[in-house]
Amino acid sequence: MNREEISQIAHADHPIKAPLDDGSVRRLLERGVPRADARVLDLGCGTAEWLLRALDAHPHLRAEGVDISGEALALADRAASRLGVRERLVLHHRSAADFTSVEPFDLVLSVGATHAFGGLLPTLAEARKHLAPGGRVLIGEGFWDREPSPEAVEMLGDFADLATTVDRVVADGWTPVDGHVSTRGELDAYEWSCWGSLASWGLDRPADPDGSQALETAGVRRSEWLRVYRDTWGFVSLVLRRTAG
C-alpha cells in the first residue's frame, strides 16, 4: 500500500483530516462563509469533506476543490452525488500551486495542508491570490503547546508556539475574526480513530500483506503519538480577513 491508500483507510471514520469534531467544523464554516451564495475554494481538498458540508448547509453556495489525488477526488465526486450537491461542485485534479481561476472566491480553505505549500505563510500567500475583496481564509495549522523534543520536531516539523503562530499571521497582513484551538478530546479522538480504522482493517485481513502493513502502521502511529508528541503538539484553526490599509 502507498501513503494515499493508508491515509484513506485511516480516515474512514474521521473524514475531516484534522483534529476537529463536527461541532467545531460547523462553527468554523459558519464564521468562514460570508454569505449564502458564496464561492468557496479548498486548496488540497482531499475527499472534499469541508466543501461537502458547506454545500449541504448552503443550497446556493458553489465550491471548487483542488487536489493531486485522483482517488480522493473520485470519492468526493461520489459523495457529492449522494448528497445531491454535485452540480455545485467543481473538482480539479492538479497541484494546488498550479491552480488558477478567472473568478475569485469568498472563502479559501486550507486546513491541515500547509505542508503542500511549504508552511503557513506560503499557504496564506497562495490563498491570497484567489481571494475576492472582503473574502475570508480558513486555515488550520499545528503548533507546539510546550517545548518539543528533537524527535518530535524531526517527526512533525518545526512549528512555532500558538502565540508566535498568531503573531506571524497578523504581521503578514491578516486579522483573525474567529478561531478554534483543538481540545485534548478532539486531538485524542482524531488519533485513536485513525489507529483504530487501520488496525480494524488489518485485523480483517490476517493473511494479506496489506493487512500486516496496516497493523504495523497503526502501531507505529500510536506509539509516536503517545510516546513522542501527544503532550506537546496542538492544532489551531483560524478564520482570517485581510487587514485594511
C-alpha positions in Angstrom: 0.0 0.0 0.0 1.1 3.5 -0.7 0.7 6.5 1.7 -2.5 7.6 0.0 -4.2 4.2 0.4 -3.1 4.1 4.1 -4.5 7.6 4.7 -7.9 6.7 3.1 -8.2 3.7 5.4 -7.1 5.7 8.5 -9.6 8.4 7.9 -12.5 6.2 7.1 -14.2 7.1 10.4 -12.9 10.6 10.6 -13.2 12.2 7.1 -12.2 15.6 8.4 -8.4 15.1 8.2 -7.7 17.3 11.2 -8.4 17.1 14.9 -11.8 18.8 14.8 -15.2 17.4 15.8 -18.4 18.0 13.9 -19.4 20.9 16.0 -16.1 22.7 15.6 -16.2 22.2 11.8 -19.8 23.5 11.6 -19.0 26.6 13.6 -15.8 27.4 11.6 -17.7 27.1 8.4 -20.5 29.4 9.7 -17.9 32.0 10.5 -16.0 31.5 7.3 -18.8 31.5 4.8 -19.6 35.2 4.4 -23.0 34.8 2.6 -25.4 32.1 1.4 -24.3 32.3 -2.3 -20.6 32.4 -1.6 -17.9 30.8 -3.9 -15.6 28.6 -1.8 -12.3 27.1 -2.7 -10.4 24.3 -0.9 -6.7 24.1 -1.7 -5.7 20.5 -1.0 -9.3 19.3 -0.6 -8.7 15.5 -0.4 -12.2 14.0 -0.3 -13.7 17.5 -0.1 -15.4 16.9 3.2 -15.3 20.6 4.2 -16.8 21.6 0.8 -19.5 18.9 1.0 -20.6 20.2 4.4 -20.6 23.8 3.2 -22.7 22.8 0.1 -25.1 20.8 2.2 -25.6 23.7 4.6 -26.0 26.4 1.9 -28.2 25.5 -1.1 -26.9 28.5 -3.1 -23.2 28.1 -2.4 -20.8 26.9 -5.1 -17.5 25.3 -4.4 -14.3 24.1 -6.1 -11.7 21.7 -4.7 -8.1 21.1 -5.9 -6.1 18.0 -5.1 -3.3 15.9 -6.6 -5.1 12.6 -5.5 -7.3 11.3 -8.2 -8.6 8.6 -5.8 -9.6 11.2 -3.2 -11.4 13.3 -5.8 -13.3 10.2 -7.1 -14.5 9.6 -3.6 -15.5 13.3 -3.3 -17.4 13.0 -6.6 -19.4 10.0 -5.4 -20.2 11.6 -2.0 -21.3 14.8 -3.7 -23.7 12.8 -5.9 -25.1 11.0 -2.9 -25.8 14.3 -1.2 -27.3 15.9 -4.3 -24.8 18.7 -4.5 -22.7 17.5 -7.4 -23.9 20.2 -9.8 -22.5 22.9 -7.5 -19.1 21.3 -7.0 -16.1 21.5 -9.4 -13.1 19.3 -8.7 -9.7 19.9 -10.2 -7.1 17.1 -10.4 -3.9 19.1 -10.2 -1.4 20.6 -7.8 -3.0 23.4 -5.8 0.1 25.6 -6.5 -0.7 25.3 -10.3 -4.4 26.1 -9.9 -5.8 29.3 -11.5 -9.3 30.7 -11.7 -10.9 33.6 -13.6 -13.3 34.4 -10.7 -12.1 34.9 -7.2 -13.5 33.2 -4.1 -15.3 34.5 -1.0 -13.7 31.8 1.2 -10.5 29.9 0.7 -9.7 26.9 2.8 -6.5 25.0 3.6 -6.9 23.0 6.8 -4.1 20.7 7.7 -2.5 21.1 4.3 0.1 23.9 4.7 2.9 21.4 4.2 1.9 21.3 0.5 2.9 25.0 0.1 6.0 24.9 2.4 4.4 26.3 5.5 1.8 28.6 7.0 2.8 31.9 5.4 3.4 30.5 1.9 -0.1 28.9 2.1 -1.6 32.3 3.0 0.2 33.9 0.1 -1.3 31.2 -2.2 -4.8 31.7 -0.7 -4.5 35.5 -1.2 -4.2 35.0 -5.0 -7.7 33.5 -5.1 -9.5 35.7 -2.6 -12.2 38.2 -3.5 -12.2 41.6 -1.8 -13.6 41.2 1.7 -13.2 37.5 1.5 -12.0 35.1 4.2 -9.5 32.4 4.6 -10.0 29.4 6.9 -6.6 27.8 7.7 -5.6 25.1 10.1 -2.0 24.6 11.4 -0.2 22.7 14.1 1.7 24.4 16.9 3.9 23.4 19.8 2.0 23.6 23.1 5.2 23.2 25.1 8.9 22.7 24.3 9.1 19.7 21.9 11.8 17.0 21.9 14.2 16.9 18.9 12.5 13.6 18.0 9.1 15.4 17.8 10.4 18.2 15.7 12.0 15.7 13.3 8.8 13.8 13.1 6.3 16.6 12.7 8.2 19.7 11.6 9.5 22.9 13.1 6.2 24.5 14.3 6.1 27.7 16.5 4.1 28.0 19.7 0.5 29.3 19.4 1.2 32.9 20.3 4.0 33.1 17.7 1.9 31.5 15.1 -0.9 34.1 15.5 1.7 36.9 15.6 3.1 35.7 12.3 -0.3 35.7 10.7 -1.1 39.2 11.9 2.3 40.5 10.8 1.6 39.1 7.4 -1.4 41.4 7.0 -4.3 39.3 8.3 -6.8 39.9 11.0 -8.2 36.9 12.9 -12.0 37.1 13.1 -12.5 33.7 14.7 -10.5 30.7 15.7 -10.6 27.3 17.5 -7.8 25.5 19.4 -8.5 21.8 19.2 -9.3 20.3 22.6 -7.4 17.4 24.1 -10.6 15.4 23.4 -10.5 16.3 19.7 -6.8 15.5 19.4 -7.1 12.1 21.1 -10.3 11.2 19.2 -8.7 12.0 15.9 -5.6 9.9 16.6 -7.5 7.0 18.1 -9.9 7.0 15.2 -7.0 6.8 12.7 -5.2 4.0 14.6 -8.5 2.1 15.1 -9.5 2.2 11.5 -6.1 1.0 10.3 -6.0 -1.8 13.0 -9.5 -2.9 12.3 -8.8 -3.0 8.5 -5.7 -5.0 9.1 -7.2 -7.5 11.6 -9.9 -8.3 9.0 -7.2 -9.4 6.6 -4.8 -11.6 8.6 -3.3 -13.4 5.6 -3.0 -10.3 3.4 0.4 -8.4 3.4 -1.5 -5.2 3.2 -3.3 -6.1 6.4 0.0 -6.7 8.1 1.2 -3.3 6.9 -1.9 -1.6 8.2 -1.5 -3.1 11.6 2.2 -2.2 11.7 1.4 1.4 10.6 -1.3 1.7 13.3 1.1 0.5 16.0 3.9 2.9 14.9 1.5 5.9 14.7 0.0 5.0 18.2 3.5 4.8 19.7 4.6 8.1 18.2 1.5 9.9 19.5 1.6 8.5 23.0 5.3 8.5 23.5 6.7 11.4 21.5 4.3 14.3 20.9 0.9 13.9 22.5 1.5 16.4 25.3 3.4 18.9 23.2 1.5 19.3 19.9 -1.6 21.3 19.3 -3.8 22.4 16.4 -5.3 25.8 15.7 -7.9 26.7 13.0 -8.2 30.4 12.1 -10.8 32.4 10.2 -8.9 35.4 8.7 -9.6 38.6 6.7 -7.0 40.8 5.0 -6.1 43.7 7.3 -7.3 47.0 5.9 -4.7 49.5 4.7 
